[in-house]
Amino acid sequence: MLDGATTILNLNSFFECETGNYHTFCPISCVAWLYQKIEDSFFLVIGTKTCGYFLQNALGVMIFAEPRYAMAELEESDISAQLNDYKELKRLCLQIKQDRNPSVIVWIGTCTTEIIKMDLEGMAPRLETEIGIPIVVARANGLDYAFTQGEDTVLSAMALASLKKDVPFLVGNTGLTNNQLLLEKSTSSVNGTDGKELLKKSLVLFGSVPSTVTTQLTLELKKEGINVSGWLPSANYKDLPTFNKDTLVCGINPFLSRTATTLMRRSKCTLICAPFPIGPDGTRVWIEKICGAFGINPSLNPITGNTNLYDREQKIFNGLEDYLKLLRGKSVFFMGDNLLEISLARFLTRCGMIVYEIGIPYLDKRFQAAELALLEQTCKEMNVPMPRIVEKPDNYYQIQRIRELKPDLTITGMAHANPLEARGITTKWSVEFTFAQIHGFTNTREILELVTRPLRRNLMSNQSVNAIS
């Protein structure tokens, strides 16, 4: 397979960039899944009433349920600098310590804290010394491209705060470097590495997924003789993994480019550039890339002569025939919402669908280089054209293209779903893929259940109409 730089060069003819607005949730919505993932944390969102209303509606948790997050509401006196921000935040954090006693408090900045230049990073070190609890500052505001990048911001900020405290957990916050990207190393070149050097290497995976998914992916790698040293984030803040120059890191979600950047720049980790473990095809290649980085050949099935990973992938696809016969020959159009679009498009292409367009709010071509290469390879194997990839799409032009192409399914954000449905266009909410368990071999059926649901609904509706007539 081609390396990342060559892949980007070859695919440039398929990339377009428009000047549309960003239509997405606010990134502070990352609190919804991160406070559940990091079980000993407390998230304090510092914003206005609008932020509070959004969280209340998006998370759907009433205050009497005592969730591990809260709003520090900024009022006119705060915005006009008539009150002492430090004293107010100290009062709230002391109350949090008394009521919940978390291992870490995460301050989530918002658009308002950016506009009024609130010095959260300056206040946090002083306050955490006084109250005795680590405080992580993450500016997960509406200036990001997609709501899923809120998680990326929090993980980077959490790592950076730990680095400043001079604990083993390291990371930072800057751009990618060529010499630290582990791109498509061949098995022969890896096997030529000194064996003692490979033994020193440890593997850390980054990305927030449910504990069941972390267990599944950890076991899949263990079958190939690779032990996972830790996950970022971990279930407990105190159990965060250590990072150094001997640590190999690999992401499991395509919206974590900032976290990958910080891991390489500050802790000198090596990033394994691999597709993301979404769908059995992506999961197989993801594991193969990690094996290659450690100089390990994937285990073989003595009966078939194929790797066990390949046989596993084929077995899963064979068991999905009920879904695949509904998808083959159907077309899909991604309007762009959560940065999962390329991974999902690649998997749906493998399932027999034709992808007309992949709209995506923001594309880090280097972090997704392996995913783009696998998409190109999958299109060639399935004998379908490579889809257009449109960054920052303009919804007005997208709707015109949808009317011309007439896709069988349009995957879009919630804001556009009902207007499109009213115009006779079948839609699926992209946000559902964010909260569903879609990673690994075992969750493939979950993806196809979401994708085929509107198609099955249309099929049943047409059958009912035919029966009546």
Kinemage of the C-alpha trace (Angstrom):
@kinemage 1
@onewidth
@group {chain A} dominant
@subgroup {mainchain}
@vectorlist {calphas} color= white
{ca met a 1} P 0.000 0.000 0.000
{ca leu a 2} L 1.164 3.546 -0.683
{ca asp a 3} L 2.592 5.703 2.046
{ca gly a 4} L 0.670 8.706 3.362
{ca ala a 5} L 2.358 11.449 1.307
{ca thr a 6} L 1.946 9.566 -1.990
{ca thr a 7} L -1.664 8.702 -1.163
{ca ile a 8} L -2.533 12.357 -0.587
{ca leu a 9} L -0.827 13.329 -3.849
{ca asn a 10} L -2.711 10.686 -5.834
{ca leu a 11} L -6.075 11.598 -4.311
{ca asn a 12} L -5.794 15.367 -4.683
{ca ser a 13} L -7.956 15.251 -7.810
{ca phe a 14} L -10.851 13.930 -5.677
{ca phe a 15} L -10.605 16.678 -3.026
{ca glu a 16} L -12.613 19.866 -3.163
{ca cys a 17} L -13.009 22.685 -0.666
{ca glu a 18} L -16.076 24.892 -0.556
{ca thr a 19} L -16.834 27.873 1.668
{ca gly a 20} L -19.926 26.699 3.494
{ca asn a 21} L -20.834 27.370 7.090
{ca tyr a 22} L -20.295 24.726 9.759
{ca his a 23} L -23.562 23.038 10.742
{ca thr a 24} L -22.874 21.012 13.864
{ca phe a 25} L -23.510 20.709 17.566
{ca cys a 26} L -21.363 22.702 19.966
{ca pro a 27} L -18.221 20.757 20.995
{ca ile a 28} L -19.123 21.133 24.686
{ca ser a 29} L -21.444 18.188 23.981
{ca cys a 30} L -18.358 15.981 24.489
{ca val a 31} L -19.224 16.201 28.183
{ca ala a 32} L -22.084 13.803 27.403
{ca trp a 33} L -19.787 10.813 26.924
{ca leu a 34} L -16.548 11.866 28.628
{ca tyr a 35} L -18.026 12.293 32.095
{ca gln a 36} L -19.308 8.727 31.843
{ca lys a 37} L -16.002 7.402 30.502
{ca ile a 38} L -13.752 9.023 33.146
{ca glu a 39} L -15.585 7.752 36.195
{ca asp a 40} L -13.738 9.786 38.847
{ca ser a 41} L -13.984 13.127 37.007
{ca phe a 42} L -16.187 16.196 37.281
{ca phe a 43} L -16.827 18.509 34.330
{ca leu a 44} L -17.547 22.183 34.955
{ca val a 45} L -18.775 24.033 31.872
{ca ile a 46} L -18.111 27.776 32.134
{ca gly a 47} L -20.578 29.558 29.881
{ca thr a 48} L -23.884 31.382 29.523
{ca lys a 49} L -27.503 30.306 29.905
{ca thr a 50} L -27.462 29.217 26.256
{ca cys a 51} L -24.753 26.641 27.037
{ca gly a 52} L -26.789 25.384 29.965
{ca tyr a 53} L -29.938 25.024 27.872
{ca phe a 54} L -27.986 23.145 25.218
{ca leu a 55} L -26.488 20.691 27.708
{ca gln a 56} L -29.833 20.171 29.423
{ca asn a 57} L -31.523 19.335 26.126
{ca ala a 58} L -28.670 17.390 24.546
{ca leu a 59} L -27.774 15.280 27.569
{ca gly a 60} L -31.325 14.816 28.834
{ca val a 61} L -30.222 14.417 32.485
{ca met a 62} L -32.186 16.261 35.136
{ca ile a 63} L -30.295 17.987 37.905
{ca phe a 64} L -31.746 15.766 40.647
{ca ala a 65} L -29.959 12.816 39.021
{ca glu a 66} L -26.699 14.384 40.282
{ca pro a 67} L -24.616 13.869 37.148
{ca arg a 68} L -20.870 14.514 37.322
{ca tyr a 69} L -21.057 17.762 35.394
{ca ala a 70} L -22.375 21.249 36.132
{ca met a 71} L -22.663 24.762 34.682
{ca ala a 72} L -20.780 27.776 35.980
{ca glu a 73} L -23.144 30.344 34.544
{ca leu a 74} L -21.647 33.647 33.396
{ca glu a 75} L -23.934 36.646 33.963
{ca glu a 76} L -23.656 40.286 32.929
{ca ser a 77} L -21.542 41.157 35.951
{ca asp a 78} L -19.082 38.400 35.059
{ca ile a 79} L -18.820 39.441 31.440
{ca ser a 80} L -18.310 43.114 32.371
{ca ala a 81} L -15.531 42.108 34.826
{ca gln a 82} L -17.380 43.470 37.848
{ca leu a 83} L -16.930 40.211 39.781
{ca asn a 84} L -13.801 38.292 40.713
{ca asp a 85} L -13.756 35.205 38.498
{ca tyr a 86} L -11.166 33.467 40.647
{ca lys a 87} L -13.220 33.714 43.838
{ca glu a 88} L -16.354 32.476 42.121
{ca leu a 89} L -14.608 29.492 40.528
{ca lys a 90} L -12.872 28.676 43.808
{ca arg a 91} L -16.232 28.649 45.606
{ca leu a 92} L -17.706 26.292 43.005
{ca cys a 93} L -14.696 23.951 42.994
{ca leu a 94} L -14.687 23.743 46.801
{ca gln a 95} L -18.370 22.830 46.668
{ca ile a 96} L -17.620 20.159 44.031
{ca lys a 97} L -14.824 18.767 46.205
{ca gln a 98} L -17.088 18.612 49.231
{ca asp a 99} L -20.051 17.051 47.432
{ca arg a 100} L -18.365 14.727 44.909
{ca asn a 101} L -14.627 14.565 45.742
{ca pro a 102} L -13.475 13.803 42.164
{ca ser a 103} L -9.897 12.892 41.177
{ca val a 104} L -9.898 15.651 38.546
{ca ile a 105} L -12.029 18.690 37.678
{ca val a 106} L -12.231 19.559 33.994
{ca trp a 107} L -13.048 23.153 33.151
{ca ile a 108} L -14.751 23.374 29.768
{ca gly a 109} L -14.329 26.779 28.172
{ca thr a 110} L -16.985 28.138 25.819
{ca cys a 111} L -17.342 30.855 23.204
{ca thr a 112} L -17.994 33.447 25.926
{ca thr a 113} L -14.803 32.675 27.836
{ca glu a 114} L -12.917 33.105 24.563
{ca ile a 115} L -14.577 36.419 23.726
{ca ile a 116} L -13.998 38.015 27.143
{ca lys a 117} L -10.443 36.563 27.308
{ca met a 118} L -11.044 34.726 30.566
{ca asp a 119} L -7.659 33.497 31.820
{ca leu a 120} L -8.677 29.969 32.785
{ca glu a 121} L -5.160 28.569 32.212
{ca gly a 122} L -3.757 31.202 34.565
{ca met a 123} L -6.255 30.531 37.348
{ca ala a 124} L -6.218 26.732 37.237
{ca pro a 125} L -2.659 26.043 38.578
{ca arg a 126} L -3.136 28.388 41.518
{ca leu a 127} L -6.570 27.016 42.364
{ca glu a 128} L -5.634 23.341 42.109
{ca thr a 129} L -2.821 23.977 44.590
{ca glu a 130} L -5.298 25.481 47.047
{ca ile a 131} L -7.991 22.807 46.788
{ca gly a 132} L -5.690 19.799 46.225
{ca ile a 133} L -7.430 18.475 43.101
{ca pro a 134} L -5.976 18.581 39.559
{ca ile a 135} L -7.787 21.014 37.253
{ca val a 136} L -7.662 20.508 33.492
{ca val a 137} L -8.628 23.394 31.208
{ca ala a 138} L -10.128 22.497 27.819
{ca arg a 139} L -11.421 25.174 25.470
{ca ala a 140} L -14.026 23.017 23.734
{ca asn a 141} L -15.929 25.941 22.259
{ca gly a 142} L -17.937 26.556 19.131
{ca leu a 143} L -14.861 27.638 17.178
{ca asp a 144} L -14.117 23.990 16.307
{ca tyr a 145} L -15.193 22.435 13.018
{ca ala a 146} L -17.259 19.559 14.445
{ca phe a 147} L -18.738 18.681 17.815
{ca thr a 148} L -16.649 15.500 18.078
{ca gln a 149} L -13.509 17.645 18.249
{ca gly a 150} L -14.531 18.559 21.780
{ca glu a 151} L -13.199 15.162 22.869
{ca asp a 152} L -9.954 15.845 21.012
{ca thr a 153} L -9.549 19.142 22.875
{ca val a 154} L -10.217 17.588 26.275
{ca leu a 155} L -7.775 14.705 25.781
{ca ser a 156} L -5.039 17.067 24.616
{ca ala a 157} L -5.653 19.466 27.481
{ca met a 158} L -5.715 16.667 30.030
{ca ala a 159} L -2.390 15.413 28.779
{ca leu a 160} L -0.837 18.885 28.659
{ca ala a 161} L -1.873 19.605 32.250
{ca ser a 162} L -0.243 16.380 33.412
{ca leu a 163} L 2.940 17.294 31.555
{ca lys a 164} L 3.170 20.655 33.303
{ca lys a 165} L 2.873 18.942 36.665
{ca asp a 166} L 5.902 16.783 35.731
{ca val a 167} L 4.125 13.472 36.068
{ca pro a 168} L 4.821 10.496 33.777
{ca phe a 169} L 1.769 11.291 31.647
{ca leu a 170} L 2.933 13.477 28.774
{ca val a 171} L 1.519 15.368 25.817
{ca gly a 172} L 1.205 18.724 24.184
{ca asn a 173} L -0.567 20.679 21.530
{ca thr a 174} L 1.149 21.382 18.165
{ca gly a 175} L 1.551 20.167 14.564
{ca leu a 176} L 2.584 16.874 13.022
{ca thr a 177} L 6.152 16.052 12.043
{ca asn a 178} L 7.184 13.750 9.216
{ca asn a 179} L 9.932 11.894 11.059
{ca gln a 180} L 7.594 10.706 13.822
{ca leu a 181} L 4.825 9.320 11.621
{ca leu a 182} L 5.071 5.553 11.329
{ca leu a 183} L 3.659 5.277 7.813
{ca glu a 184} L 3.239 1.946 6.098
{ca lys a 185} L 6.466 0.243 7.184
{ca ser a 186} L 6.905 -3.056 5.440
{ca thr a 187} L 7.245 -6.215 7.457
{ca ser a 188} L 10.771 -6.745 6.170
{ca ser a 189} L 11.978 -3.339 7.318
{ca val a 190} L 10.423 -3.810 10.741
{ca asn a 191} L 11.869 -7.283 11.105
{ca gly a 192} L 15.281 -5.808 10.399
{ca thr a 193} L 15.031 -3.681 13.546
{ca asp a 194} L 16.989 -4.708 16.589
{ca gly a 195} L 14.890 -7.171 18.592
{ca lys a 196} L 15.858 -5.609 21.899
{ca glu a 197} L 14.579 -2.242 20.696
{ca leu a 198} L 11.196 -3.732 19.770
{ca leu a 199} L 10.885 -5.334 23.192
{ca lys a 200} L 11.069 -1.886 24.793
{ca lys a 201} L 8.101 -0.613 22.801
{ca ser a 202} L 4.729 -0.222 24.472
{ca leu a 203} L 1.335 0.447 22.893
{ca val a 204} L -1.203 3.033 24.021
{ca leu a 205} L -4.534 3.527 22.244
{ca phe a 206} L -6.313 6.876 22.385
{ca gly a 207} L -9.989 7.628 21.945
{ca ser a 208} L -13.059 7.452 24.169
{ca val a 209} L -15.171 4.336 23.633
{ca pro a 210} L -17.287 2.246 26.033
{ca ser a 211} L -15.466 -0.199 28.287
{ca thr a 212} L -16.912 -3.149 26.337
{ca val a 213} L -15.252 -1.877 23.151
{ca thr a 214} L -11.901 -1.278 24.877
{ca thr a 215} L -12.034 -4.849 26.181
{ca gln a 216} L -12.848 -6.255 22.727
{ca leu a 217} L -10.063 -4.358 20.941
{ca thr a 218} L -7.566 -5.191 23.688
{ca leu a 219} L -8.390 -8.900 23.356
{ca glu a 220} L -8.135 -8.777 19.545
{ca leu a 221} L -4.602 -7.400 19.827
{ca lys a 222} L -3.720 -9.877 22.567
{ca lys a 223} L -4.595 -12.727 20.175
{ca glu a 224} L -1.795 -11.439 17.934
{ca gly a 225} L 0.671 -11.260 20.813
{ca ile a 226} L 0.414 -7.509 21.473
{ca asn a 227} L -0.364 -6.168 24.940
{ca val a 228} L -2.039 -2.774 25.277
{ca ser a 229} L -0.246 -0.764 27.963
{ca gly a 230} L -3.096 1.680 28.447
{ca trp a 231} L -5.902 3.786 27.037
{ca leu a 232} L -6.343 7.540 26.827
{ca pro a 233} L -8.686 8.320 28.473
{ca ser a 234} L -8.754 5.635 31.112
{ca ala a 235} L -11.753 4.848 33.310
{ca asn a 236} L -9.950 6.508 36.216
{ca tyr a 237} L -7.858 9.662 35.914
{ca lys a 238} L -5.204 8.215 38.219
{ca asp a 239} L -4.715 5.241 35.846
{ca leu a 240} L -3.691 7.289 32.804
{ca pro a 241} L -0.821 5.617 30.907
{ca thr a 242} L 2.746 6.874 30.727
{ca phe a 243} L 4.288 8.113 27.491
{ca asn a 244} L 7.879 8.337 26.295
{ca lys a 245} L 9.960 7.908 23.148
{ca asp a 246} L 9.467 4.118 23.304
{ca thr a 247} L 5.675 4.412 23.244
{ca leu a 248} L 3.733 3.638 20.082
{ca val a 249} L 0.318 5.273 19.949
{ca cys a 250} L -2.637 4.593 17.665
{ca gly a 251} L -5.990 6.350 17.407
{ca ile a 252} L -9.372 4.715 17.083
{ca asn a 253} L -11.360 7.751 15.908
{ca pro a 254} L -10.652 10.043 12.938
{ca phe a 255} L -11.340 13.275 14.857
{ca leu a 256} L -8.378 12.966 17.260
{ca ser a 257} L -5.652 14.631 15.185
{ca arg a 258} L -4.855 17.211 17.871
{ca thr a 259} L -4.295 14.478 20.445
{ca ala a 260} L -2.029 12.607 18.020
{ca thr a 261} L -0.094 15.804 17.439
{ca thr a 262} L 0.466 16.461 21.126
{ca leu a 263} L 1.546 12.902 21.825
{ca met a 264} L 4.254 13.131 19.175
{ca arg a 265} L 5.489 16.644 19.855
{ca arg a 266} L 5.653 16.613 23.653
{ca ser a 267} L 6.286 12.998 24.586
{ca lys a 268} L 8.132 11.990 21.384
{ca cys a 269} L 5.783 9.040 20.852
{ca thr a 270} L 5.556 7.351 17.460
{ca leu a 271} L 2.162 7.452 15.787
{ca ile a 272} L 1.059 4.309 13.977
{ca cys a 273} L -0.744 5.577 10.884
{ca ala a 274} L -3.574 3.114 10.362
{ca pro a 275} L -7.195 3.096 9.218
{ca phe a 276} L -9.700 3.248 12.046
{ca pro a 277} L -11.307 0.077 13.467
{ca ile a 278} L -14.756 0.790 12.043
{ca gly a 279} L -16.199 -2.202 10.204
{ca pro a 280} L -14.448 -5.586 9.878
{ca asp a 281} L -12.297 -4.374 6.973
{ca gly a 282} L -11.010 -1.349 8.885
{ca thr a 283} L -10.498 -3.405 12.049
{ca arg a 284} L -8.437 -6.024 10.194
{ca val a 285} L -6.109 -3.465 8.616
{ca trp a 286} L -5.890 -1.524 11.905
{ca ile a 287} L -4.624 -4.629 13.707
{ca glu a 288} L -2.277 -5.502 10.827
{ca lys a 289} L -0.668 -2.053 10.953
{ca ile a 290} L -0.101 -2.350 14.697
{ca cys a 291} L 1.398 -5.819 14.215
{ca gly a 292} L 3.707 -4.422 11.542
{ca ala a 293} L 4.883 -1.669 13.871
{ca phe a 294} L 5.931 -4.310 16.419
{ca gly a 295} L 7.547 -6.576 13.836
{ca ile a 296} L 4.901 -9.265 14.274
{ca asn a 297} L 3.321 -11.202 11.424
{ca pro a 298} L -0.430 -11.768 11.930
{ca ser a 299} L -1.237 -15.342 12.887
{ca leu a 300} L -2.105 -17.768 10.060
{ca asn a 301} L -4.939 -20.248 9.737
{ca pro a 302} L -3.206 -23.566 8.831
{ca ile a 303} L -6.335 -24.826 7.059
{ca thr a 304} L -6.980 -21.911 4.694
{ca gly a 305} L -3.475 -20.469 4.555
{ca asn a 306} L -4.905 -16.991 5.155
{ca thr a 307} L -4.387 -14.875 8.225
{ca asn a 308} L -6.888 -15.389 11.005
{ca leu a 309} L -7.798 -11.714 10.683
{ca tyr a 310} L -8.708 -12.132 7.005
{ca asp a 311} L -10.797 -15.243 7.720
{ca arg a 312} L -12.518 -13.405 10.558
{ca glu a 313} L -13.379 -10.512 8.264
{ca gln a 314} L -14.819 -12.826 5.585
{ca lys a 315} L -16.839 -14.767 8.153
{ca ile a 316} L -18.402 -11.572 9.475
{ca phe a 317} L -19.327 -10.335 5.993
{ca asn a 318} L -20.840 -13.741 5.182
{ca gly a 319} L -23.005 -13.460 8.296
{ca leu a 320} L -24.331 -10.061 7.253
{ca glu a 321} L -26.009 -11.163 4.021
{ca asp a 322} L -29.478 -10.083 5.210
{ca tyr a 323} L -28.211 -6.506 5.422
{ca leu a 324} L -25.895 -6.612 2.417
{ca lys a 325} L -28.583 -7.708 -0.064
{ca leu a 326} L -30.528 -4.588 0.927
{ca leu a 327} L -27.498 -2.322 0.460
{ca arg a 328} L -25.933 -3.654 -2.755
{ca gly a 329} L -26.338 -1.206 -5.611
{ca lys a 330} L -27.835 1.470 -3.359
{ca ser a 331} L -26.289 4.946 -3.277
{ca val a 332} L -25.419 7.147 -0.296
{ca phe a 333} L -24.528 10.821 0.096
{ca phe a 334} L -22.683 12.185 3.174
{ca met a 335} L -23.432 15.836 3.897
{ca gly a 336} L -20.808 16.041 6.661
{ca asp a 337} L -21.178 16.390 10.415
{ca asn a 338} L -18.969 14.379 12.805
{ca leu a 339} L -15.709 13.576 10.907
{ca leu a 340} L -16.579 9.851 10.777
{ca glu a 341} L -17.647 10.207 7.150
{ca ile a 342} L -14.595 8.753 5.374
{ca ser a 343} L -14.445 5.651 7.591
{ca leu a 344} L -18.173 5.006 7.179
{ca ala a 345} L -17.998 5.628 3.419
{ca arg a 346} L -15.161 3.135 3.088
{ca phe a 347} L -17.096 0.459 5.000
{ca leu a 348} L -20.345 1.060 3.087
{ca thr a 349} L -18.431 0.847 -0.197
{ca arg a 350} L -17.166 -2.549 0.951
{ca cys a 351} L -20.788 -3.510 1.639
{ca gly a 352} L -21.701 -2.834 -1.995
{ca met a 353} L -23.019 0.727 -1.808
{ca ile a 354} L -22.043 3.541 -4.178
{ca val a 355} L -20.872 6.685 -2.370
{ca tyr a 356} L -21.588 9.786 -4.442
{ca glu a 357} L -20.020 12.371 -2.168
{ca ile a 358} L -18.279 12.568 1.193
{ca gly a 359} L -18.893 15.946 2.769
{ca ile a 360} L -16.690 16.550 5.808
{ca pro a 361} L -16.347 19.715 7.940
{ca tyr a 362} L -12.574 19.318 8.320
{ca leu a 363} L -10.088 16.832 6.917
{ca asp a 364} L -6.621 16.256 8.350
{ca lys a 365} L -5.168 14.488 5.313
{ca arg a 366} L -2.095 13.297 7.185
{ca phe a 367} L -3.875 11.810 10.189
{ca gln a 368} L -6.371 10.102 7.858
{ca ala a 369} L -3.789 9.134 5.208
{ca ala a 370} L -4.141 5.382 5.832
{ca glu a 371} L -7.941 5.645 5.855
{ca leu a 372} L -7.898 7.480 2.534
{ca ala a 373} L -5.579 4.847 1.064
{ca leu a 374} L -7.904 2.056 2.213
{ca leu a 375} L -10.892 3.913 0.738
{ca glu a 376} L -9.132 4.127 -2.626
{ca gln a 377} L -8.171 0.438 -2.484
{ca thr a 378} L -11.715 -0.585 -1.528
{ca cys a 379} L -13.193 1.369 -4.453
{ca lys a 380} L -10.830 -0.408 -6.855
{ca glu a 381} L -11.658 -3.835 -5.411
{ca met a 382} L -15.406 -3.174 -5.569
{ca asn a 383} L -15.062 -1.661 -9.069
{ca val a 384} L -16.824 1.589 -8.165
{ca pro a 385} L -15.681 5.173 -8.766
{ca met a 386} L -13.837 7.060 -6.054
{ca pro a 387} L -16.291 9.474 -4.374
{ca arg a 388} L -15.807 13.211 -4.294
{ca ile a 389} L -14.473 14.424 -0.945
{ca val a 390} L -15.714 17.936 -0.184
{ca glu a 391} L -14.248 19.763 2.777
{ca lys a 392} L -16.310 22.511 4.408
{ca pro a 393} L -19.249 21.823 2.069
{ca asp a 394} L -21.795 24.479 1.182
{ca asn a 395} L -25.226 23.065 1.984
{ca tyr a 396} L -26.934 25.070 -0.784
{ca tyr a 397} L -24.784 23.438 -3.453
{ca gln a 398} L -25.032 20.058 -1.713
{ca ile a 399} L -28.813 20.108 -1.917
{ca gln a 400} L -28.589 20.884 -5.626
{ca arg a 401} L -26.252 17.910 -6.086
{ca ile a 402} L -28.588 15.678 -4.060
{ca arg a 403} L -31.495 16.647 -6.336
{ca glu a 404} L -29.428 15.785 -9.401
{ca leu a 405} L -27.920 12.518 -8.106
{ca lys a 406} L -31.025 11.287 -6.219
{ca pro a 407} L -29.169 9.071 -3.700
{ca asp a 408} L -31.076 6.298 -1.950
{ca leu a 409} L -29.823 7.537 1.424
{ca thr a 410} L -28.453 10.852 2.704
{ca ile a 411} L -26.514 10.815 5.978
{ca thr a 412} L -26.772 14.279 7.479
{ca gly a 413} L -26.916 16.305 10.679
{ca met a 414} L -30.143 16.587 12.630
{ca ala a 415} L -30.732 20.187 11.500
{ca his a 416} L -31.151 19.141 7.870
{ca ala a 417} L -32.910 15.810 8.279
{ca asn a 418} L -36.530 16.956 8.545
{ca pro a 419} L -36.353 19.561 5.734
{ca leu a 420} L -34.820 16.940 3.439
{ca glu a 421} L -37.405 14.325 4.417
{ca ala a 422} L -40.142 16.843 3.598
{ca arg a 423} L -38.683 17.012 0.092
{ca gly a 424} L -38.826 13.259 -0.346
{ca ile a 425} L -35.144 12.572 0.451
{ca thr a 426} L -34.422 9.591 2.716
{ca thr a 427} L -32.093 10.615 5.553
{ca lys a 428} L -30.211 9.202 8.503
{ca trp a 429} L -28.925 11.235 11.450
{ca ser a 430} L -25.130 11.164 11.461
{ca val a 431} L -25.044 11.859 15.203
{ca glu a 432} L -26.350 8.346 15.848
{ca phe a 433} L -23.060 6.887 14.626
{ca thr a 434} L -21.215 8.993 17.203
{ca phe a 435} L -23.044 7.492 20.157
{ca ala a 436} L -23.458 3.934 18.847
{ca gln a 437} L -20.862 1.214 19.381
{ca ile a 438} L -19.382 0.928 15.897
{ca his a 439} L -15.768 -0.133 16.541
{ca gly a 440} L -14.257 -3.579 16.167
{ca phe a 441} L -15.338 -6.855 14.610
{ca thr a 442} L -18.260 -7.489 16.947
{ca asn a 443} L -20.131 -4.211 16.397
{ca thr a 444} L -20.456 -4.385 12.606
{ca arg a 445} L -24.128 -5.301 12.803
{ca glu a 446} L -24.794 -2.118 14.787
{ca ile a 447} L -23.555 0.053 11.897
{ca leu a 448} L -25.649 -1.780 9.319
{ca glu a 449} L -28.709 -1.679 11.571
{ca leu a 450} L -28.467 2.120 11.637
{ca val a 451} L -27.833 2.447 7.895
{ca thr a 452} L -30.585 0.073 6.750
{ca arg a 453} L -33.300 1.294 9.113
{ca pro a 454} L -34.571 4.136 6.863
{ca leu a 455} L -34.250 1.881 3.793
{ca arg a 456} L -36.313 -0.834 5.476
{ca arg a 457} L -38.856 1.773 6.559
{ca asn a 458} L -39.256 2.909 2.950
{ca leu a 459} L -39.564 -0.687 1.767
{ca met a 460} L -42.312 -1.445 4.286
{ca ser a 461} L -44.108 1.797 3.398
{ca asn a 462} L -44.081 0.924 -0.323
{ca gln a 463} L -45.352 -2.571 0.404
{ca ser a 464} L -48.202 -1.153 2.481
{ca val a 465} L -49.163 1.268 -0.307
{ca asn a 466} L -49.109 -1.536 -2.878
{ca ala a 467} L -51.240 -3.730 -0.632
{ca ile a 468} L -53.849 -1.000 -0.214
{ca ser a 469} L -53.960 -0.230 -3.932
